[in-house]
């Protein structure tokens, strides 16, 4: 691997890390992370479903809601 390729890979890594950090600072991410944790631990299913319904009513991104529903189905 030459220096130009190494620099490009490093730039890609830094840009991706910056994007991930921005997403983690997002309020919705924090709320979804907590809900994901509850789903994985198998906490009260009624509370989880109510939280998902609330997200639907508040018109959160459909991709996020579907991902959480899939996680709930798998666990």
Order of alpha helices (4+ residues) and beta strands (2+ residues): alpha-alpha-alpha-alpha
